[in-house]
Amino acid sequence: MLQKYQYQYQYQYQYQNILILDGNHKKIIFNLKKNPISNSTLNLSAEALKTKSVTVQDFYVDEFDKKIYLSILVPILKHENSNPIGLAIFTINPEKYVQPSFDEWSVFFKTGEILLFREKDGSIQNVNFLKYDKNKWIDFAFPLTRVELPAVQSILGRTGNLEGTNYRKVPVVAYSKKIENSPWYFMLQVEKKEAYQPLIEERWNLIISATSLIGLFGFGLFLISRRQVILDLKEKAKISSEMKLIKSALHAAANEILILDNTGIVLWANKSFSQNTGYLPIEILGETLDKLVKSGVQGDAFYKKIQDTVQNGEVWKGEVISKRKDESLVPMETMITPVLNEKNRITHFVIVKQDITERKKTEELRENFYAQLEEKVQVRTKELRDSYKNMEEINSYLEGAMLDLKNMQEKIIKSEKLSFLGRLAAGMTHELNTPLGAIVSSNRTLSDILNNKILSCIITITNLSSDDFQVFLSLLKNSQNNPITIELPDREKKLKIQKQLEAAGFSEKRELAELVLGSGVEESDDSWAIFFKNPKSKEILKSISCFRSLRGLSETISFASAKSLTVVNALKNYLVQENPTEKDNITEVNLQKEIDSILTLFQSKIKYGVKITKNYTTSENCLGNSDKLNQVWINLLNNALHAMNYKGTIEIKIEEIDSYIVTSITDSGIGIPLELQSKIFDPFFTTKKNGEGIGIGLDICKGFIEDMDGKIEVHSVPGKTTFSIWLKAASKRERERERERERERINL
């Protein structure tokens, strides 16, 4: 059935392999593909068994076939709080399950590359094949100190639009986004020379031009402020060599640069303005800037806002749609700077303009790129979320399977209980018949005395003289002080009394000696010859014997009743169903009382050929679950009797060792072979014949003891096998509580 489920899983979910390990993750119980297990998987198996939780082994390289896998490790539990009895491992091949979906993704940039990565052990770990290095995948990693990598920037908290260099040290622009509810990041990166280089070049042109203007214009304003603006070309030739240098620098700038008077008349323009707009220099000077380049596209309110800003002495920066001489429209990044004199009045305006047509195209491409990328990220995120949902469904199915296994185990335990009771049924019948027969017999004799003899005794006592009555009372007290035993009469004592009576001349020596022994009176042997000279002596002893018989029969009935009650209570303690809310409770347990009760159940099997030796050196209680411990004692005693073939010696020892109560059960059976001692706690391992056991008893015992924070040990040689159960002493819990209270006092 187990193999059927494994193949069903493998077919339904396309697993690369399915394995099942034992509870110590040392032995392989099932291996679908017969492949060796990776060491990294074995190491993670120990953690999964320890935490008792489903664990995902993220992408790793198998050292045997050098391929990359993803594994899911599921502990197999007998019940909720028990230690795992095994571990199921489901292995996924991402080349078949994950990588094909990456290969289907399209990127419309020639240098574009999609990455799926995460942070692991202080470095970036990639999960898909790289565009420029197909052989690198999981083992391709960079430290988080490489902040120039967009992937590192994402891990450090920056997502969205990013810039940096890729793993080949090539400048790139990228868009990154974290996948919800996962450690993974999704990113698309493109080399700058393809996606962003034109914009970068124009930005540098603007920076160079602005720097030139700022550096040179200060000196130029100093000269211009001392002269009137002259439009005559002849007077311009008279300007100093310094002014010529400034003009040359401004003419060489790639940006359009103009100088206006405070009324908006163009006083000077560099060659870039003339070349870009198509106007000749003579057409520019003396004209208003509005007449030359105002397109009117952006409305009167826009232009009025510009005018109000600069008239207030403030710098205005923004984007203006300018008109060329050929009526074409061009977007221009524009900066207008008012020039103030010493009286804080505006004398001139300096305008710097840059054609941003290519930048606008690049920005439009970038916006389209990011929009498409965002759409693809959402699609792929949904695909990954669906994949995680499938894993959750698998986990839910496995949890249901674990619950079924737990219920099956409980049924097996109950079946073992009933089987054990069936084997003890005949012996229990005999154990109950013996005391019940004693009760019936004693009751019959008691009724005979009460009906036929007690009246005669009362009459005899009432007819005694005062002296004889005192003798009667004295002997009756003597008899009551002597315990009643079930042993045969003391023959030597009887013969001695007969000789004394014969010497005194009594012919009824045997009858009188039996009366003396039956009365239970303890007197010196030579005093009876004197006593029997009293004519009432026989009646007195018969009356005392009658009362002693009543007492003896009462004690017999009490003893037999107690014996029956012991057997019934032992059966009741074994059969009673534990309270589900308390079945795992750890309480104080009196081991001596519990084991003595269990031994009662085995009385019919041990009283003829088995000697039980008890060596209880401590009366300290242990911490445990009484019902589960009864299961342990029954299983160990049953195994011991079977090993001895119900003939030999069983020693039960209870001692305290290092805050533990250690219970050892030793039998004189044939012993356990050394090569089998490591297997006896494995589920379904048994050395018994078919029908005598299914091999889960010791495995269940081991689980019970470990649930109580204890341990079970075995030591066996031919002729002697010892199972030792170590459980915490009840006093240890009190000492731990005292230490906890002491720590709280220290903290306070």
SULJO-V529315 format. One record per residue. N is the residue number from 1. RES is the residue in one small letter. PHI is phi in whole degrees, -180 to 180 (none if undefined). PSI is psi in whole degrees, 0 to 359 (* if undefined). OMEGA is omega as a letter, one per 40 degrees, with the letter a starting at -180 (999 if undefined). Layout:
<<N	RES	PHI	PSI	OMEGA> <N	RES	PHI	PSI	OMEGA>>
This chain:
<<1	m	none	317	i> <2	l	-60	315	a> <3	q	-64	324	i> <4	k	-61	314	i> <5	y	-63	321	a> <6	q	-63	314	a> <7	y	-67	326	i> <8	q	-64	315	i> <9	y	-60	315	a> <10	q	-63	322	i> <11	y	-73	317	a> <12	q	-72	319	a> <13	y	-108	7	i> <14	q	56	46	i> <15	y	-73	145	i> <16	q	-68	319	a> <17	n	-159	155	i> <18	i	-133	128	i> <19	l	-129	157	i> <20	i	-132	125	i> <21	l	-105	161	i> <22	d	-77	178	a> <23	g	-65	344	i> <24	n	-101	9	a> <25	h	45	35	i> <26	k	-109	326	a> <27	k	-111	134	i> <28	i	-88	115	i> <29	i	-86	325	a> <30	f	-148	135	i> <31	n	-141	104	a> <32	l	-62	314	a> <33	k	-101	1	i> <34	k	62	23	i> <35	n	-83	148	i> <36	p	-67	157	a> <37	i	-95	134	i> <38	s	-64	144	i> <39	n	-62	323	i> <40	s	-64	325	i> <41	t	-69	318	i> <42	l	-62	318	i> <43	n	-63	318	i> <44	l	-70	334	i> <45	s	-61	319	i> <46	a	-61	319	i> <47	e	-68	318	i> <48	a	-63	319	i> <49	l	-68	324	a> <50	k	-70	316	a> <51	t	-83	347	a> <52	k	58	34	a> <53	s	-131	155	i> <54	v	-66	130	a> <55	t	-126	136	i> <56	v	-101	121	i> <57	q	-89	109	a> <58	d	-65	178	a> <59	f	-50	129	a> <60	y	-146	161	a> <61	v	-100	123	i> <62	d	-77	127	a> <63	e	-74	350	a> <64	f	-88	308	a> <65	d	-106	4	i> <66	k	61	25	i> <67	k	-105	166	a> <68	i	-101	135	a> <69	y	-136	168	i> <70	l	-131	130	a> <71	s	-127	150	i> <72	i	-118	124	a> <73	l	-110	121	a> <74	v	-121	110	i> <75	p	-66	143	i> <76	i	-105	116	a> <77	l	-110	142	i> <78	k	-74	319	i> <79	h	-153	175	a> <80	e	-58	318	a> <81	n	-102	9	a> <82	s	-88	166	i> <83	n	-77	147	a> <84	p	-61	142	i> <85	i	-98	355	i> <86	g	-175	180	a> <87	l	-145	126	i> <88	a	-97	132	a> <89	i	-122	120	i> <90	f	-110	117	a> <91	t	-104	133	a> <92	i	-115	136	i> <93	n	-95	106	a> <94	p	-67	339	i> <95	e	-64	331	i> <96	k	-95	331	a> <97	y	-103	329	a> <98	v	-113	309	a> <99	q	-58	322	a> <100	p	-56	326	i> <101	s	-67	326	i> <102	f	-67	320	a> <103	d	-64	336	a> <104	e	-82	345	a> <105	w	-73	135	a> <106	s	-103	144	i> <107	v	-128	125	a> <108	f	-87	0	i> <109	f	-94	141	a> <110	k	-63	318	a> <111	t	-96	8	a> <112	g	-67	146	a> <113	e	-148	132	i> <114	i	-98	136	i> <115	l	-128	140	i> <116	l	-124	118	a> <117	f	-144	172	i> <118	r	-153	173	i> <119	e	-98	132	i> <120	k	-148	123	i> <121	d	54	42	i> <122	g	78	19	a> <123	s	-147	169	i> <124	i	-89	131	i> <125	q	-121	125	a> <126	n	-91	151	a> <127	v	-116	345	i> <128	n	-117	160	i> <129	f	-62	138	a> <130	l	-83	149	a> <131	k	-65	322	a> <132	y	-103	3	i> <133	d	-152	86	a> <134	k	-66	342	a> <135	n	-88	354	a> <136	k	-108	137	a> <137	w	-146	256	a> <138	i	-63	323	a> <139	d	-82	7	i> <140	f	-97	107	a> <141	a	-142	154	i> <142	f	-132	147	i> <143	p	-71	158	a> <144	l	-71	354	i> <145	t	-76	347	i> <146	r	-83	70	a> <147	v	-70	350	i> <148	e	-74	344	i> <149	l	-81	127	i> <150	p	-55	326	i> <151	a	-63	318	i> <152	v	-64	319	i> <153	q	-59	321	i> <154	s	-64	314	i> <155	i	-62	325	a> <156	l	-80	2	i> <157	g	118	355	i> <158	r	-101	125	i> <159	t	-129	180	a> <160	g	89	222	a> <161	n	-79	128	a> <162	l	-136	158	i> <163	e	-133	154	i> <164	g	166	208	i> <165	t	-123	152	a> <166	n	-89	186	a> <167	y	-68	348	i> <168	r	-97	8	i> <169	k	65	31	i> <170	v	-102	132	i> <171	p	-60	137	a> <172	v	-141	158	i> <173	v	-111	148	a> <174	a	-147	160	i> <175	y	-127	127	a> <176	s	-127	146	i> <177	k	-149	139	i> <178	k	-83	135	i> <179	i	-80	127	a> <180	e	-60	143	i> <181	n	58	35	i> <182	s	-155	163	i> <183	p	-85	5	a> <184	w	-96	150	i> <185	y	-120	145	i> <186	f	-115	133	a> <187	m	-147	144	i> <188	l	-122	129	a> <189	q	-126	146	a> <190	v	-133	141	i> <191	e	-65	139	a> <192	k	-60	324	a> <193	k	-62	338	i> <194	e	-95	317	a> <195	a	-99	341	a> <196	y	-142	354	a> <197	q	-64	318	a> <198	p	-59	319	a> <199	l	-65	321	a> <200	i	-65	319	a> <201	e	-64	316	a> <202	e	-66	324	i> <203	r	-63	319	i> <204	w	-65	322	i> <205	n	-60	317	i> <206	l	-63	317	a> <207	i	-64	316	a> <208	i	-63	316	a> <209	s	-65	314	a> <210	a	-63	320	i> <211	t	-63	317	i> <212	s	-63	316	a> <213	l	-64	314	a> <214	i	-65	320	a> <215	g	-71	324	a> <216	l	-95	333	a> <217	f	-70	330	i> <218	g	-60	316	i> <219	f	-70	324	i> <220	g	-65	319	i> <221	l	-63	327	i> <222	f	-62	320	i> <223	l	-75	317	a> <224	i	-65	325	a> <225	s	-65	340	a> <226	r	-93	359	a> <227	r	-132	154	i> <228	q	-82	148	i> <229	v	-71	122	a> <230	i	-117	124	i> <231	l	-83	347	a> <232	d	-69	127	a> <233	l	-64	331	a> <234	k	-66	317	a> <235	e	-68	329	i> <236	k	-64	330	a> <237	a	-69	339	a> <238	k	-83	355	a> <239	i	-64	149	a> <240	s	-63	165	a> <241	s	-62	331	i> <242	e	-64	320	i> <243	m	-66	323	i> <244	k	-63	322	i> <245	l	-64	318	i> <246	i	-63	316	a> <247	k	-61	316	a> <248	s	-60	318	i> <249	a	-65	317	a> <250	l	-70	324	i> <251	h	-66	329	a> <252	a	-78	346	a> <253	a	-66	143	i> <254	a	-76	331	i> <255	n	-75	156	i> <256	e	-81	128	a> <257	i	-128	132	a> <258	l	-134	152	i> <259	i	-123	125	a> <260	l	-117	153	i> <261	d	-81	182	a> <262	n	-74	358	i> <263	t	-105	358	i> <264	g	97	9	i> <265	i	-82	135	a> <266	v	-75	119	i> <267	l	-96	330	a> <268	w	-158	145	i> <269	a	-145	143	a> <270	n	-83	173	a> <271	k	-64	327	a> <272	s	-60	321	i> <273	f	-64	316	a> <274	s	-65	316	a> <275	q	-68	320	a> <276	n	-75	322	a> <277	t	-87	337	a> <278	g	92	359	i> <279	y	-85	146	i> <280	l	-78	154	a> <281	p	-56	322	a> <282	i	-68	339	i> <283	e	-83	346	a> <284	i	-93	310	a> <285	l	-66	133	i> <286	g	91	352	i> <287	e	-98	158	i> <288	t	-79	149	a> <289	l	-66	326	i> <290	d	-61	320	a> <291	k	-68	328	a> <292	l	-79	315	a> <293	v	-129	355	a> <294	k	-69	123	a> <295	s	-92	334	a> <296	g	77	1	a> <297	v	-66	327	a> <298	q	-92	3	i> <299	g	87	157	a> <300	d	-65	324	a> <301	a	-63	324	i> <302	f	-65	312	a> <303	y	-69	326	i> <304	k	-66	324	i> <305	k	-65	322	i> <306	i	-63	313	a> <307	q	-62	316	a> <308	d	-63	323	a> <309	t	-66	310	a> <310	v	-73	328	i> <311	q	-67	337	i> <312	n	-85	5	i> <313	g	83	14	a> <314	e	-102	153	i> <315	v	-81	136	i> <316	w	-113	133	i> <317	k	-131	138	i> <318	g	175	188	a> <319	e	-106	128	a> <320	v	-126	136	i> <321	i	-86	109	a> <322	s	-100	155	i> <323	k	-106	137	i> <324	r	-90	174	i> <325	k	-64	329	i> <326	d	-87	14	i> <327	e	72	6	i> <328	s	-75	152	a> <329	l	-106	138	a> <330	v	-136	131	i> <331	p	-75	130	a> <332	m	-126	132	i> <333	e	-84	118	a> <334	t	-122	140	i> <335	m	-131	122	a> <336	i	-112	121	a> <337	t	-118	117	i> <338	p	-71	143	i> <339	v	-110	124	a> <340	l	-108	146	i> <341	n	-89	189	a> <342	e	-67	341	i> <343	k	-93	11	i> <344	n	65	32	i> <345	r	-108	147	a> <346	i	-75	127	i> <347	t	-111	327	a> <348	h	-148	169	i> <349	f	-128	135	i> <350	v	-109	126	a> <351	i	-120	130	i> <352	v	-119	127	a> <353	k	-130	143	i> <354	q	-133	131	i> <355	d	-71	120	a> <356	i	-114	27	a> <357	t	-60	312	a> <358	e	-66	323	i> <359	r	-64	318	i> <360	k	-61	319	i> <361	k	-64	318	i> <362	t	-65	318	i> <363	e	-64	322	i> <364	e	-65	317	i> <365	l	-62	319	a> <366	r	-65	318	i> <367	e	-63	318	i> <368	n	-64	321	i> <369	f	-62	312	a> <370	y	-67	325	i> <371	a	-65	315	i> <372	q	-66	320	i> <373	l	-64	318	i> <374	e	-61	319	i> <375	e	-63	316	i> <376	k	-66	321	i> <377	v	-62	318	i> <378	q	-63	318	i> <379	v	-64	313	a> <380	r	-69	326	i> <381	t	-63	319	i> <382	k	-62	320	i> <383	e	-63	317	i> <384	l	-66	321	i> <385	r	-64	321	i> <386	d	-64	323	i> <387	s	-63	317	i> <388	y	-63	324	i> <389	k	-64	321	i> <390	n	-62	320	i> <391	m	-63	321	i> <392	e	-63	321	i> <393	e	-64	320	i> <394	i	-63	315	i> <395	n	-61	319	i> <396	s	-62	319	i> <397	y	-64	318	i> <398	l	-66	323	i> <399	e	-62	320	i> <400	g	-63	320	i> <401	a	-63	322	i> <402	m	-65	321	i> <403	l	-64	320	i> <404	d	-62	319	i> <405	l	-63	320	i> <406	k	-64	315	i> <407	n	-63	321	i> <408	m	-64	321	i> <409	q	-64	318	i> <410	e	-62	322	i> <411	k	-66	321	i> <412	i	-64	318	i> <413	i	-62	317	i> <414	k	-65	321	i> <415	s	-62	321	i> <416	e	-63	321	i> <417	k	-61	311	a> <418	l	-65	321	i> <419	s	-62	318	i> <420	f	-64	318	i> <421	l	-65	323	i> <422	g	-61	320	a> <423	r	-70	335	a> <424	l	-93	356	a> <425	a	-58	312	a> <426	a	-63	317	i> <427	g	-64	321	i> <428	m	-65	325	i> <429	t	-62	316	i> <430	h	-66	319	a> <431	e	-63	328	i> <432	l	-84	325	a> <433	n	-64	321	a> <434	t	-62	305	i> <435	p	-67	326	i> <436	l	-66	323	i> <437	g	-64	321	i> <438	a	-64	321	i> <439	i	-64	314	a> <440	v	-61	314	a> <441	s	-64	315	a> <442	s	-65	322	i> <443	n	-66	323	i> <444	r	-63	314	i> <445	t	-64	320	i> <446	l	-62	318	i> <447	s	-64	321	i> <448	d	-62	317	i> <449	i	-64	315	a> <450	l	-67	327	a> <451	n	-85	328	a> <452	n	-117	336	a> <453	k	-116	330	a> <454	i	-65	325	a> <455	l	-66	319	i> <456	s	-63	321	i> <457	c	-64	319	a> <458	i	-66	320	i> <459	i	-65	317	i> <460	t	-60	316	a> <461	i	-66	319	a> <462	t	-70	337	a> <463	n	-90	0	i> <464	l	-75	146	i> <465	s	-71	171	a> <466	s	-61	318	a> <467	d	-68	317	i> <468	d	-65	325	i> <469	f	-65	322	i> <470	q	-66	322	i> <471	v	-63	318	i> <472	f	-60	313	a> <473	l	-63	320	a> <474	s	-64	314	i> <475	l	-69	325	i> <476	l	-64	318	i> <477	k	-64	320	i> <478	n	-60	318	a> <479	s	-67	319	a> <480	q	-68	333	i> <481	n	-76	346	a> <482	n	-97	128	a> <483	p	-67	150	i> <484	i	-90	128	i> <485	t	-120	162	i> <486	i	-95	10	a> <487	e	-76	159	i> <488	l	-66	153	a> <489	p	-58	150	i> <490	d	-71	106	a> <491	r	-64	318	a> <492	e	-64	319	i> <493	k	-65	322	i> <494	k	-65	316	i> <495	l	-64	323	a> <496	k	-65	318	i> <497	i	-67	320	i> <498	q	-61	319	i> <499	k	-64	319	i> <500	q	-64	318	a> <501	l	-70	323	i> <502	e	-65	321	i> <503	a	-67	331	i> <504	a	-85	357	i> <505	g	95	16	i> <506	f	-87	126	a> <507	s	-82	337	a> <508	e	-93	42	a> <509	k	-59	319	a> <510	r	-69	315	i> <511	e	-62	317	a> <512	l	-68	322	i> <513	a	-65	322	i> <514	e	-67	325	i> <515	l	-63	319	a> <516	v	-63	312	a> <517	l	-67	325	a> <518	g	-70	333	a> <519	s	-75	337	a> <520	g	77	12	a> <521	v	-82	134	i> <522	e	-107	107	i> <523	e	-133	167	i> <524	s	-65	145	a> <525	d	-63	327	a> <526	d	-80	351	a> <527	s	-80	340	a> <528	w	-70	328	i> <529	a	-61	321	i> <530	i	-70	317	a> <531	f	-60	318	a> <532	f	-76	358	i> <533	k	-73	341	i> <534	n	-74	125	a> <535	p	-62	339	a> <536	k	-92	4	a> <537	s	-62	316	a> <538	k	-64	318	i> <539	e	-65	323	i> <540	i	-64	313	a> <541	l	-66	323	i> <542	k	-62	320	i> <543	s	-65	317	i> <544	i	-64	317	i> <545	s	-60	323	i> <546	c	-62	312	i> <547	f	-64	321	i> <548	r	-66	323	i> <549	s	-63	317	i> <550	l	-59	317	i> <551	r	-64	317	a> <552	g	-64	317	i> <553	l	-64	321	i> <554	s	-62	317	i> <555	e	-67	324	i> <556	t	-63	316	i> <557	i	-63	318	i> <558	s	-63	316	a> <559	f	-64	315	a> <560	a	-66	322	i> <561	s	-64	317	i> <562	a	-62	320	i> <563	k	-61	314	i> <564	s	-64	318	a> <565	l	-64	323	i> <566	t	-62	316	i> <567	v	-64	315	a> <568	v	-64	316	i> <569	n	-64	322	i> <570	a	-62	316	i> <571	l	-64	319	a> <572	k	-63	314	i> <573	n	-61	327	a> <574	y	-79	322	a> <575	l	-86	333	a> <576	v	-62	137	i> <577	q	-78	132	i> <578	e	-70	152	i> <579	n	-69	123	a> <580	p	-57	330	a> <581	t	-78	348	a> <582	e	-122	6	a> <583	k	-67	336	i> <584	d	-106	9	a> <585	n	-68	141	i> <586	i	-103	118	a> <587	t	-131	177	i> <588	e	-75	136	a> <589	v	-127	131	i> <590	n	-88	101	a> <591	l	-66	321	a> <592	q	-60	313	a> <593	k	-64	316	a> <594	e	-65	316	a> <595	i	-69	320	i> <596	d	-61	323	i> <597	s	-66	318	i> <598	i	-66	323	i> <599	l	-61	331	i> <600	t	-61	322	a> <601	l	-65	333	a> <602	f	-95	7	a> <603	q	-57	319	a> <604	s	-68	337	a> <605	k	-91	340	a> <606	i	-110	348	a> <607	k	-80	347	a> <608	y	-103	325	a> <609	g	-131	3	a> <610	v	-123	133	i> <611	k	-104	126	i> <612	i	-102	123	i> <613	t	-113	124	a> <614	k	-107	132	i> <615	n	-134	85	a> <616	y	-99	107	a> <617	t	-99	359	i> <618	t	-145	147	i> <619	s	-107	9	a> <620	e	-66	136	i> <621	n	-77	157	i> <622	c	-111	173	i> <623	l	-103	123	a> <624	g	-175	190	i> <625	n	-113	115	a> <626	s	-59	316	a> <627	d	-64	315	a> <628	k	-68	324	i> <629	l	-66	324	i> <630	n	-59	320	i> <631	q	-60	320	a> <632	v	-65	311	a> <633	w	-62	318	a> <634	i	-62	316	a> <635	n	-65	315	a> <636	l	-67	318	i> <637	l	-66	319	i> <638	n	-62	318	i> <639	n	-64	321	a> <640	a	-65	315	i> <641	l	-63	319	a> <642	h	-65	320	a> <643	a	-66	330	a> <644	m	-92	358	a> <645	n	58	35	i> <646	y	63	28	i> <647	k	-144	122	i> <648	g	148	205	a> <649	t	-125	135	i> <650	i	-119	124	i> <651	e	-108	129	i> <652	i	-114	120	a> <653	k	-123	132	i> <654	i	-124	123	a> <655	e	-145	163	i> <656	e	-109	126	a> <657	i	-134	116	i> <658	d	50	57	i> <659	s	67	17	i> <660	y	-122	145	i> <661	i	-97	118	a> <662	v	-108	120	i> <663	t	-108	120	a> <664	s	-116	132	i> <665	i	-118	114	a> <666	t	-116	130	i> <667	d	-118	162	a> <668	s	-102	32	a> <669	g	-78	194	a> <670	i	-74	345	a> <671	g	90	169	a> <672	i	-110	125	i> <673	p	-55	144	a> <674	l	-58	321	a> <675	e	-71	345	a> <676	l	-101	349	a> <677	q	-64	329	i> <678	s	-78	352	a> <679	k	-107	349	a> <680	i	-67	340	i> <681	f	-94	2	i> <682	d	-76	142	i> <683	p	-60	137	i> <684	f	68	17	i> <685	f	-96	126	a> <686	t	-149	150	i> <687	t	-107	2	a> <688	k	-81	164	i> <689	k	-72	162	i> <690	n	-59	134	i> <691	g	94	346	a> <692	e	-97	349	i> <693	g	171	156	a> <694	i	-112	1	i> <695	g	85	27	i> <696	i	-115	355	a> <697	g	-60	306	a> <698	l	-69	327	i> <699	d	-64	317	i> <700	i	-65	317	i> <701	c	-59	315	a> <702	k	-61	318	i> <703	g	-63	316	i> <704	f	-59	312	a> <705	i	-65	318	a> <706	e	-68	328	i> <707	d	-62	334	i> <708	m	-93	16	a> <709	d	61	34	i> <710	g	-116	191	i> <711	k	-150	158	i> <712	i	-124	135	a> <713	e	-127	155	i> <714	v	-135	139	i> <715	h	-137	125	a> <716	s	-141	134	i> <717	v	-134	163	i> <718	p	-55	124	i> <719	g	92	356	a> <720	k	-159	118	i> <721	t	-129	130	a> <722	t	-126	125	i> <723	f	-106	127	a> <724	s	-117	128	i> <725	i	-109	120	i> <726	w	-103	119	i> <727	l	-130	147	a> <728	k	-63	138	i> <729	a	-71	146	a> <730	a	-61	327	i> <731	s	-67	334	i> <732	k	-65	321	i> <733	r	-64	321	i> <734	e	-65	321	i> <735	r	-66	323	i> <736	e	-66	320	i> <737	r	-63	321	i> <738	e	-65	319	i> <739	r	-64	322	i> <740	e	-64	317	i> <741	r	-63	323	i> <742	e	-66	320	i> <743	r	-63	321	i> <744	e	-65	320	i> <745	r	-64	321	i> <746	i	-65	318	i> <747	n	-62	318	i> <748	l	-64	*	999>>
